[in-house]
Amino acid sequence: MHKRIIWLSKTNIYTLIIRKQRLYVRIYKEVMIMSNKEKILSHLKAHNGMITVEEAASMGVNRYFLSELTDSGQLERVNRGVYIDPAIFEDEMAIYQYRFGKGIFSYNTALYLHGLTDRTPRKYDMTFPLGYHSARISDYNIRFYTQSNKYYQLGIESEITPNGNTVRVYSIEKTLCDLIRGKNKKDSELISMAMNGYAALPNKDVNLLIEMAQKMNVETQIRTYLEVLL
């Protein structure tokens, strides 16, 4: 039996090597993509559908992969370096906090976060520094307020949303003073409810409330409520 002998030129050998290398590179990229995607999906499930560039980097995944997932519609970029899975992440307040980092939850929304009202907000109240502008805010379910830096920077705290995410909110004391400063006839019932809720708190700090009221020029009004309730 005659054996068939195939002679390969150097050019053919080089071509085969190149093809093999390209195949290996393609397989490697596909494996890496699957590995990175699995890491991202696992993180999203464990963190309420949110991931940051820093968190991805700690897992060996660079920001460009997050951008690719965003371009393909699998992720949504809500702020610089912050991404969510829209199919998992349902915390509207946290999304607004990330989209509008200078916004502080205030007024009715602050009362809700502090447990002084059980009314789920239809719109979310957010206060921004005076002069802040964003054309995008009108596209969202946000009631927009501004304050001068003198008042804007007072009483900023962190609270946990019902979905377990951290957002910035004004303290109970600052919120009560805000309500009284912006008081109109419609707010009377809300203020009474909020002050009654405050009076019932076991850990209330009346001195802190008075101090805040002095800074916001509503001390007389606050003392009037306290004299009736305490």
Number of C-alpha atoms within 10 A of each C-alpha: 3 4 5 6 6 6 8 9 9 9 9 11 12 12 12 12 12 12 12 12 12 12 12 12 12 12 12 12 12 12 12 13 14 12 13 19 16 12 15 22 16 12 17 18 14 11 15 17 21 25 23 16 17 14 16 19 11 9 12 11 20 15 14 10 16 25 17 12 17 16 12 10 11 14 20 19 21 17 16 10 16 18 23 23 21 14 10 13 17 14 15 13 23 20 20 22 20 18 17 17 13 14 23 26 33 29 25 24 26 26 25 18 24 19 14 20 17 10 11 11 15 11 13 20 20 26 21 22 18 14 9 12 10 7 6 9 14 10 7 11 15 17 17 16 17 16 14 11 12 11 16 18 13 15 14 16 13 15 18 14 17 11 13 12 16 14 21 22 27 28 23 27 21 24 24 24 26 18 18 17 14 9 13 9 7 8 13 13 10 17 18 13 14 21 19 17 14 23 17 13 11 7 8 13 13 15 10 13 21 19 13 23 23 14 15 17 13 17 16 12 13 19 15 10 15 16 8 8 13 9
